[in-house]
Amino acid sequence: MRHLLSAADLSLEAAVEILDTAEAMATTQQRTIKKLPTLRGRTVVNLFFEDSTRTRISFEAAAKRLSADVINFSAKGSSVSKGESLKDTAQTLQAMGADGVVIRHPASGAPYRLAHSGWIGVPVLNAGDGTHQHPTQALLDAFTLRRHLHTAGGAPAPAGTDLAGARVTIVGDVLHSRVARSNVELLTTLGARVTLVAPPTLLPVGIDGWPATVRYDLDAAIAEDTPDAIMMLRVQRERMSSGGGGFFPSPLEYHRRFGLDGARLRALPDHAIVMHPGPMNRGLEISAEAADSPRSTIIEQVANGVSVRMAVLYLLLAGGDAAAAPAAEIRAAAVATEGNAL
C-alpha cells in the first residue's frame, strides 16, 4: 500500500489487515507507556486546507504515539492565503524532510492529484477531500462495528474477522457526505449490507449505481431492515446555500422525518448501536437522548480513530517487511518500551 486515497482502493485482505493492525495498536494504548518507537526519525506533515478538530488531532496523536515528528500545517495564516499553489506548498514541505503527508482539502480529488502528480515522492493519506472520500473515518467506523458485532461491549475483535452479514443503516445528508461514500464502499467490501435513508434532495446523482439499498422512510427502514448499527450523518449546512434552504422545509421537519429521536432509538433492535462521525447537530439529525444513550458509540469512535490512524501510518511509513507481521512487531516494541520505562 503506497497511499491511502479512497476506501474503494482497499481489497478485503487489505482492509482486514488494517483493522487487525489497529487492534494491536489499541492494545498498546491500554499500557502505562503509550508511545511506540516504530516511526522514530520519521516526519509526518498534517496538511489541512479545511477546518478540523477530531481528524487533525487524531492524526497528530497517532503519529506522536508512533514516535514520529509532526508538522501541523494550516492554510489559514500560511502562504496559501497569499496565493501559493498546492504544488509549491507540497514541494516546500518535502524539502523540509517530510516522510508522509496527511491532507484534508475542500476540493474533491486533491489528495489523488498530490499523490500522482510527481510533485512529491512520499506516501499521501487522504484525511477528507471535498464531498468525495474520507477513508480513515470509514475504517474507524468499521473497526467500531466489528468490535460490537463480534464481542460484547466493544472488546477487541478476533483477527481476520470481517463484517459479513452485518446490516448498517446510514441516514441523512448523503449528498454532501464523504463519510457516507467511504462507508458504503468499505462496509460492502467487508461483507456488510448497507441501507441509505435520506430525502431525495439529499441524495447524489448516480445513487442507483451505489452498492446499497436506498429508502426514504426511516421508520420503515428500522422496522424492516433491523439494523445492527444506525449511522447518523451530520447535516452539512455550510455546504448548502441559505443553511439548508431548498434541501428540506425546516430543521424541525427534517428532525421529524429523518432524525434519530427517543422513539426511534427504542425501536432499534436491542443489540443495535448508534454511530455518528461528528461533529453533531443535536436536535437536528440526532437527539440528545440518542447521542448520550448507552447504545451510542460516538466517543468510542473518536478513541478508535487514534488506533486506526496509528495502524495506517505504520503500514504506509514503516516500509520494508515491517508490514508482514505488524501485530507481533508492535507488541514486541510495546513490551520493550514498557520495560525500559520501568
C-alpha positions in Angstrom: 0.0 0.0 0.0 1.7 3.2 -1.2 -1.0 5.7 -0.5 -4.5 5.7 1.1 -6.7 7.9 -1.0 -10.0 6.1 -1.2 -11.9 3.3 0.6 -12.5 1.9 -2.8 -8.8 1.2 -3.2 -8.9 -1.3 -0.3 -9.4 -5.0 -1.0 -11.0 -7.2 1.6 -7.5 -8.5 2.6 -6.0 -5.0 2.9 -9.0 -3.7 4.9 -8.8 -6.6 7.4 -5.1 -6.2 7.7 -5.5 -2.5 8.7 -8.3 -3.5 11.2 -6.1 -6.2 12.7 -3.2 -3.9 13.0 -5.4 -1.3 14.6 -6.4 -3.9 17.2 -2.7 -4.4 18.0 -2.3 -0.6 18.3 -5.3 -0.4 20.5 -3.8 -2.9 22.9 -0.7 -0.8 23.3 -2.8 2.2 24.2 -4.0 0.5 27.3 -0.4 0.4 28.7 1.1 2.9 31.0 3.6 3.9 28.3 1.5 4.5 25.1 4.4 5.5 22.8 6.0 3.1 20.4 9.4 3.6 18.7 8.2 2.3 15.3 8.3 5.6 13.4 11.1 7.3 15.3 13.1 9.6 13.0 10.2 9.9 10.5 8.3 13.2 9.9 4.6 13.4 9.2 3.0 16.6 7.9 -0.6 17.3 8.6 -1.6 19.4 5.6 -5.0 20.8 6.4 -6.8 23.2 4.0 -10.1 22.8 5.8 -11.0 23.3 9.4 -10.9 20.2 11.5 -10.8 19.2 15.2 -11.2 15.4 15.6 -9.4 14.3 12.4 -6.4 16.6 12.8 -5.8 16.0 16.5 -6.4 12.2 15.9 -3.7 12.1 13.2 -1.3 14.2 15.3 -1.8 11.9 18.4 -1.4 8.8 16.2 1.9 10.0 14.7 3.3 11.1 18.0 2.4 7.8 19.7 4.4 6.1 17.0 7.3 8.5 17.9 7.2 10.4 14.6 7.9 14.1 14.4 4.8 16.1 13.4 4.4 19.3 11.4 0.9 20.8 11.5 0.2 23.0 8.5 -3.0 25.1 8.3 -3.9 27.0 5.2 -5.0 29.9 7.4 -2.1 32.1 8.2 0.2 30.4 5.7 1.5 31.3 2.2 -1.6 29.7 0.8 -3.5 32.8 1.8 -1.1 34.7 -0.5 -1.8 32.5 -3.5 0.7 29.7 -3.1 -0.3 26.6 -5.0 -0.8 23.1 -3.7 2.2 22.0 -5.8 4.5 24.7 -4.3 3.3 24.0 -0.7 3.8 20.3 -1.1 7.3 20.6 -2.5 8.3 23.0 0.2 7.2 20.6 2.9 9.1 17.7 1.2 12.2 19.9 1.0 11.9 20.2 4.8 12.1 16.4 5.2 8.5 15.1 5.2 8.2 11.3 5.1 4.5 11.3 4.7 1.7 13.8 4.1 -1.8 13.7 5.6 -4.0 16.0 3.6 -7.5 17.4 4.0 -8.7 19.7 1.2 -12.0 21.2 0.1 -11.5 20.1 -3.5 -12.5 16.6 -4.3 -9.5 14.8 -5.9 -6.8 17.0 -4.3 -5.1 14.0 -2.5 -5.1 12.0 -5.7 -3.5 14.9 -7.6 -0.9 15.3 -4.9 -0.1 11.5 -4.8 0.1 11.0 -8.6 1.5 14.4 -9.8 5.1 13.6 -9.3 5.4 16.7 -7.1 6.4 14.7 -4.1 7.7 11.1 -3.5 6.2 10.2 -0.2 3.0 8.4 0.9 -0.1 10.5 0.9 -3.0 9.8 3.2 -6.4 11.3 2.5 -8.0 12.9 5.6 -11.1 14.1 3.7 -11.4 15.8 0.2 -14.5 17.8 -0.6 -17.6 15.6 -0.8 -15.5 12.7 -2.1 -13.7 10.4 0.3 -12.7 10.0 4.0 -11.2 6.5 4.1 -9.8 6.6 7.7 -13.3 7.6 9.0 -14.8 4.6 7.3 -12.0 2.4 8.7 -12.6 3.5 12.3 -16.3 3.1 11.8 -15.7 -0.5 10.6 -13.3 -1.1 13.5 -16.0 0.0 16.0 -18.7 -2.0 14.3 -16.5 -5.1 14.1 -15.8 -5.0 17.8 -19.5 -4.7 18.7 -20.6 -7.4 16.3 -18.0 -10.0 17.3 -17.6 -9.2 21.0 -19.5 -7.9 24.0 -19.3 -4.2 24.7 -16.7 -3.3 22.1 -13.9 -5.6 23.2 -11.1 -6.5 20.7 -12.3 -8.5 17.7 -10.7 -11.7 16.7 -8.0 -11.3 14.0 -9.2 -11.9 10.4 -12.8 -11.2 11.0 -14.9 -9.1 8.5 -18.4 -7.7 8.6 -20.2 -10.4 6.6 -23.9 -10.3 7.2 -23.9 -7.0 9.2 -26.7 -4.6 8.5 -25.9 -0.9 8.6 -28.3 1.9 8.0 -26.8 5.3 7.1 -29.2 8.2 7.5 -29.1 11.9 6.4 -27.1 14.2 4.2 -25.6 11.6 1.8 -25.3 14.3 -0.9 -22.6 16.2 0.8 -21.1 13.3 2.8 -17.6 11.9 2.1 -18.2 9.7 5.1 -21.2 8.1 3.5 -19.4 7.4 0.3 -16.4 5.9 2.0 -18.5 3.8 4.4 -20.7 2.3 1.6 -17.6 1.2 -0.3 -15.6 -0.2 2.7 -18.6 -1.8 4.5 -19.7 -3.6 1.4 -16.1 -4.8 0.8 -16.2 -6.2 4.3 -19.4 -8.0 3.6 -22.0 -5.8 5.2 -25.4 -4.8 3.8 -25.9 -1.1 3.7 -29.1 0.9 3.5 -29.1 4.6 2.8 -32.0 6.7 4.1 -32.5 10.3 3.1 -34.9 12.8 1.5 -34.5 12.7 -2.3 -33.0 16.2 -2.2 -30.0 14.9 -0.2 -29.1 12.0 -2.4 -26.5 12.4 -5.2 -27.0 11.8 -8.8 -26.0 8.3 -9.7 -27.0 6.8 -6.3 -28.6 3.9 -8.2 -25.1 2.7 -9.0 -24.0 2.5 -5.4 -23.9 -0.9 -3.7 -26.6 0.0 -1.3 -30.3 -0.1 -0.8 -32.0 3.4 -0.9 -35.0 4.2 1.3 -36.9 7.4 2.0 -38.7 6.4 5.2 -36.5 6.0 8.3 -39.2 4.3 10.4 -39.8 1.7 7.7 -36.0 1.1 7.4 -35.7 0.5 11.2 -38.7 -1.9 11.3 -37.9 -3.9 8.1 -34.1 -3.9 7.9 -33.5 -4.5 11.7 -30.1 -2.8 11.5 -27.1 -3.8 13.7 -26.0 -0.2 13.5 -27.5 3.1 12.6 -25.2 5.9 11.5 -26.5 9.4 11.6 -24.8 11.8 9.2 -24.2 15.5 10.0 -26.4 17.8 8.0 -23.7 19.9 6.4 -25.4 23.3 6.2 -22.2 25.0 5.5 -22.2 23.3 2.1 -25.8 24.4 1.4 -27.0 27.8 0.3 -29.1 29.5 2.9 -28.2 27.0 5.6 -30.3 24.2 4.1 -33.0 26.1 2.4 -34.2 24.2 -0.6 -32.9 20.8 0.6 -35.6 20.4 3.4 -38.5 22.5 4.5 -37.2 23.3 8.0 -34.9 21.9 10.7 -38.0 20.8 12.7 -39.4 19.0 9.7 -36.1 17.3 9.0 -35.7 16.1 12.6 -39.3 14.8 12.5 -38.7 12.8 9.3 -35.1 11.8 9.5 -33.8 12.5 13.0 -32.9 9.8 15.5 -35.1 10.6 18.5 -36.0 8.6 21.6 -38.9 6.7 19.9 -36.7 5.6 17.0 -33.9 4.7 19.4 -36.3 2.4 21.3 -37.5 0.8 18.1 -34.0 -0.3 17.1 -33.0 -4.0 17.8 -31.8 -4.4 21.4 -28.2 -5.0 20.2 -28.0 -2.2 17.7 -25.5 0.6 18.2 -25.8 4.3 17.4 -22.9 5.9 15.4 -22.1 9.4 14.2 -18.9 10.8 12.6 -19.2 14.1 14.4 -19.5 16.9 15.0 -23.1 16.5 15.8 -26.1 18.9 15.3 -28.0 17.9 18.4 -31.7 18.3 17.8 -31.4 18.1 14.0 -30.1 14.7 12.9 -29.8 13.3 16.4 -31.5 14.0 19.7 -29.5 14.4 22.9 -31.2 11.3 24.2 -29.9 9.2 21.4 -26.4 10.8 21.4 -25.9 10.2 25.1 -27.6 6.8 25.4 -25.7 3.7 26.4 -26.1 2.5 22.8 -24.0 5.4 21.5 -20.5 4.6 20.3 -19.7 8.2 19.3 -17.0 8.8 21.9 -15.7 5.3 21.3 -15.4 6.1 17.6 -13.1 9.0 18.4 -10.9 6.8 20.6 -10.8 4.1 18.0 -9.8 6.7 15.4 -6.4 7.1 17.0 -5.7 3.3 16.9 -6.8 3.1 13.2 -4.7 6.1 12.2 -1.7 4.6 14.0 -2.2 1.4 12.0 -2.5 3.3 8.7 0.6 5.4 9.3 2.5 2.4 10.4 1.7 0.4 7.3 2.4 3.3 5.0 5.6 4.6 6.6 7.3 1.6 8.3 8.5 0.2 4.9 10.3 -2.9 4.1 9.0 -6.1 5.6 7.6 -4.4 8.6 4.0 -4.7 7.5 4.3 -8.5 7.0 3.7 -9.3 10.7 2.7 -5.9 12.2 0.9 -7.2 15.3 3.9 -9.2 16.6 6.3 -6.4 16.0 4.0 -3.8 17.6 3.5 -5.9 20.7 7.3 -6.6 21.0 8.0 -2.9 20.7 5.4 -2.1 23.3 6.9 -4.6 25.7 10.4 -3.3 25.2 9.2 0.3 25.6 7.3 -0.6 28.8 10.3 -2.5 30.2 12.7 0.4 29.5 10.3 2.8 31.2 10.3 0.6 34.3 
